[in-house]
């Protein structure tokens, strides 16, 4: 965002506040089932994209249904407990300017706020915030459950209702739920995230799952392929989560938030916490012993063997070691909340067997006695083209 746009949007704060507050009238009860079986828009998936899509649709005044596997995971931060950065921070600003919720809620759920690249011009600033997972999820659910024009239903979507038109094209006019119920609509928005025909890999073990403990979406992928979507495979991964009580923080460099913290949203002039109440992050590095464990055991995971497109800016530690050798790699130890002892070691995503993950972690300074609360994993997920002209209403 250029400096001129930044100043313009800042001046328009009052106008944005009016737009964003139009449909925030409260309802007394959570909508756990659809009241009727016909909608203008059905959003599939309750992650970051799905909550923004459902919120935008309902706020525009159209009758909307959000379908998600579990009500209590709406707004769940599945991976990194943070928002923003050099690239994604700009994206959040754009969503905020359009009336989205993520930036506004981050200002009320963060544990640390920083603006990256501040020594340069505003066009390359990157707002970033460490988030309290529990608070953020609660705020998202409060926002969505109180909206008019929005119903929320707990279910998996097993299939789409597709009709073939006379011109050899397809029309999507609803979804089929896991209990066999058809729900009609004019438009379907798919935000399947990491669930579309997804597999989780830990070492050589493979499990069909959208994330640990949640089922993958299998039938939906078949339908998308049938109607002409180009399906590919993407891969991603997460690091092992660590018990903060077992980390020797005194041996590590502490990094604090900005003083004062700068809010994400154009609507806010400050964040919810005092500057001195922000939680610190800590820095550590990999070493030759970490690289040795990876090089001796790379054959024990599928991740580094496959020619599947992966994330460019957050590769696994195995990929970094194989590419750059025994170079030191930075690890950020990030807190996951005010009342949580879980630490997210950003920069050491890995998919070795769990016992080797623990062995590797304990070779790192400050983590010599660390315990793993959840193992790192590698995930393969089906991806689709952005759209196809063969399908109307999707």
N, C-alpha and C positions, 0 to 999 in steps of 0.2 A: 504494500500500500504506500503510495507516494505521500510526501509531506502535505501537499495540497488536499488530497482526499482525507488524510487524517484530521486536518484542521476543520474541513467541512463537516465531517461526521461528528466531530466533537461539538461543533456549534449547533448541530441538529439534535443534541441529546434530548431536548424536550419533545421534539416530534417523535423520536424513537420510543420514548417512554409511553406516549399516547398509543402508538401502534401496538407495543408489546402488552399493554394492559387491557386490551379490549375484551378478551375472552377469559379472564381469570376469575369469573364468578364461581363460587364453591358449590360442590354437591355434598350431600350429607353422607353418602355411602360410596364405597369402592365398587366399581362396576366389574365384578368378576365373571359375568356372563353377559352375552349380547341380549338386549331387550327385544330386538327384532332381527329378522334374517335378511335384511337388505340394506346396503350402505352405498354411499357415494365413493368412498375410498376404504380399502382394507390395507393396513400396513402389517407385513409379516416380519416379526423380529423386534425385540425390545431392548436392543443395545443402544450405542450412541447414535447411529444413523436412524434407527427405527424410532427412538423417542423424539428426535428432532423432526422427522417426517410426520409422525402422528400429531405432534404439537402444532406444526405449521398448517397441516390440513384442517384440524379442528378450529384453529384460530381464524382461518379463512371462511368459516361458517358452513363447511360441508360436513355431512354426517360421516363420522370416521370410526372404524374399528381397528384396534391394535390387538394382534394375536401373538402371544408369546408362550413359550413352554412353561415358564414359572413366573407367577406374579411377583414373588419375592426377589427375583433377579433383575427386574426392570431397573435400568440405570446402573447395573453392575459394571465395575471397572475390572475387566477380566485379566488384564496384563499389568502394564506399568501404572503405578498410582500417581500419574501426573497428566497434565494437559499442556499443550502448547509446544514451544520451541521455535527454532528458526523458520521452519516451513509451516508447521501446524499452528503456530501462534497466529500467523497471517490468516489461515483458514478460519480460525475461531473468531477473529475480528470480523471477517466477512459474514459468517453465520450470525454473529451478534447484530450486525447492521441490518440484517434481514429479519430480525425479531426472534432469533433462536434462543435457546435456554442455557447452553453449556457454559458460555463465558460468564453470564450473570450468576449462575449457581456456583461456579468456581470461586467467585469473589466471596462466597459465603460458606466455603467448605475447605479452603486451602490451609495447609500447615506451614508452607513457605512459598514466597513469591519472588521471582527474579525477572529482570528484563535483560536478555542476552544481546550482545553486540551494541550496548548502549554508547560505546565510544564512537560509533559510526552514526550515520544519518537515520532518521525515523523509518525510512523505507526498508531497512534491513534489521530493525529491532525485532526481537523475538520474545514475546511474553511467555513465561513458563511458570507453572505452579505445581508444587507437590500437594496432593489432595488427600484428605481423610476419606477413605473409601466409604465408611459407614454413613458419614454425614452427607456426602454427595448423593449416594443412592437414596437416602431418605428424602432429600430435597427434590430429586427427580420424581419420585413416586408421589410426593405431596402435590407437586405441580400438575402431573398428568391426571391423577385420580380426582382432582377438583375441577377439571375443565369441562365446560359445556361442549356439546357436539362430539364427545369422545367416549366410546365404550371400550373396555379392555377385557379380553377373554383369555383364560389360561387354557392353552391347547397347542398341539403341534399341527402344522399344516402339512398334510400328506400329499396333496395334489392340487392342481389348478383346474377350474372349470373352463375348458377350452372348446369353442365352437369354430368350425371351419366355414369360411364365407364363400360366396360364389366366385370371388376373384382369386381363389386358391391362397387366401391369407387366413390368419387365425384371429379370433377375438377372445380375449380373456374376460370373463364375466363373473368370477367368483373363486372361492377356495373350498377345498374339502378338508374338514377337520379330522383329527385322529379317531373320533367316535363315529365317523361316517356322515356327519351333518354337513350339508351344503350351505354356504353363506354367499348370497349373491351380492354383486357390487358393480359399479361402473369402471373402477380403476383399481389395480393392485400394485402396491409398491413393495418390492422384495428387498429386505435388508438382512440377509441371512448371515452376514459376518463370517465367522469361522465354523459355521454349522453345516454347510452344504457338502454332503458326502465326505465328511471329515474323518481323519484318522489321527490319533495321538501316538507318538513313538517315544518310549523311554528305553534307551539301549536298543535291543532287538525286539522288544515287546511292542506289539501293535494293538490298539484298542479303538474301536469306532466310537467317537465322541466329539461333540462340538467344543467342549472344554471338560476338564476333569469333573465327573459326576453328572454330566448332561449328555443326552442322546444327540446323535448327528441326524441331519435331515437327508434321507436317502431317496424317497419317492419323488420329491420335488425336483431333484437333479435330473431324473429320467425324463420328466415332463418337459423341462427346459430344453433338453437335447432334442426331444421329439419335435418341438415346434420351431427349431432352427437356431437356437442360441449356440454360439461357439463356446464350448466349455474347455477350460484349461485347468492346470493344477498349480497352486501356489504353496509355498511353504513358509512357515514362521516358527518362532520358538520363544520360550520364556526361561529365565534363570531359576535356579532353586531358591525358594524363600528361606530366610534365615531367622533364627530366634535371636532377637536383639539382646537378650539377657546373657547370651554366651559370646558376645563380641567384645573385644578389648578396644573400645573407642579411644581410650587414652593414648594409644599408639598411633592414632590416625589423625590426619588433618581435618579440622572441622570447617565447614563452609556455611555461612549464615545467609539469610535472605536480605533483600534490599531494605534500606532504611530511608524513607518509609516505603512499604510495599505499594506497587502501582497496580490498580485493578485491571482486569481483563476487559470488562464491559464498558462501553461508552456511556451506559446509564449510571454507572457508579463512580463516585469521587473517592472512595476508599474501600478497603476490604474489611472483613468482619473482625479481624484480630489486630491487636496492638503489635507494632514492630518487634518489641522485645519478647513477645510470646511465640514467635515463629520457631519451629523446630529446625535444628541443623541437619545437614547432610554431611557425609564423611567420604574421604577419598582414600583409595588404596590401589594397588597395581598387581597384575599377574607377574610371574617370574619364570625362570628357566625350569623350575621343578613342575610348575603347572603345564608348561609346554611339553615336557617329557612325558607326563601322564597321558596327555592327549595324543601324542605321536605314537605311543606304545599301544594305544587302545582304540585308535580311530576305526578299526574294523568292527567294533562292537556297536556301531550305530549306523542307521540308514542315511542320516542327514547329509553327511559329507560325500556320500557315494552317488547321490541322485542328481540328475540334471534337471532340476525343477527350479523355477524362478523363485528367488527368495528376496527378503528385504535388503535394499541397498544400504541403508543407513543404520541398520542394527543387526549386523550379521552375528552368527554364533561365535563363541570363543574358539570352537574347533576350526571354523572357516578362517578366522583371523590368524590362528597359529599356522595353518597349512599354507596360507597366502603370504604371511609376513615373517614366518619363522619364529625365533625365540625372542621377539621384541616384547617389551613390557606394554601391557594394555591397561588403560585406566578403568577402574571400577568405581561407580558411585553407589554408596550405601544410602538408600532412600527410605525414610520412615513411611509407614502406611497409615498412620493415624495417631491421634492424641492418646487413645486408650488401647493401642495395639503395640505389641512387642515385635511384630513381624517387620523384617527389613528386606527390601527389594534390592539385590545387588545388580544394578543396571550396568550392562557391559559384559556380562559373563553368561549369557544365554547358552545352554548346553544340553546335550541329549545323551550323554553317557549313561550307563547303568547307575542306579542310585548310589551304590556303594563306592563307585569310582568318583561320582560327583562329590561325595563327602571327603574322600581322600584328596581330591584336587582343591576343594575349598580350604582345607586345613593347611595347605602349603602357602596361603596368602597372608601377608602381614595383617595382624589384627583379628584374623579369623582362625587362628590356630586351634581354638577350642569350640568353634562354632558348631551349632546343630542345625540340621535342615528340617524345616517344618513341612515343606512341600517340594518334591523334586522338580528339577528343570525338565522341560519336554520339547519335543519337536512336533509340529503339526502340519499335515498336508490337508488342504481344503480345496474344493472345487471353486473355480471362479468363472464368471460369465462375462460376455461382452456387455457393454453399457446398455445396449438396446438393440432391437431388431425391427425393421419395418414390416416384418411379416406378422407381428402380433399387435393388435389394437387393444388399448386399455391396460398396458403393463409397462 
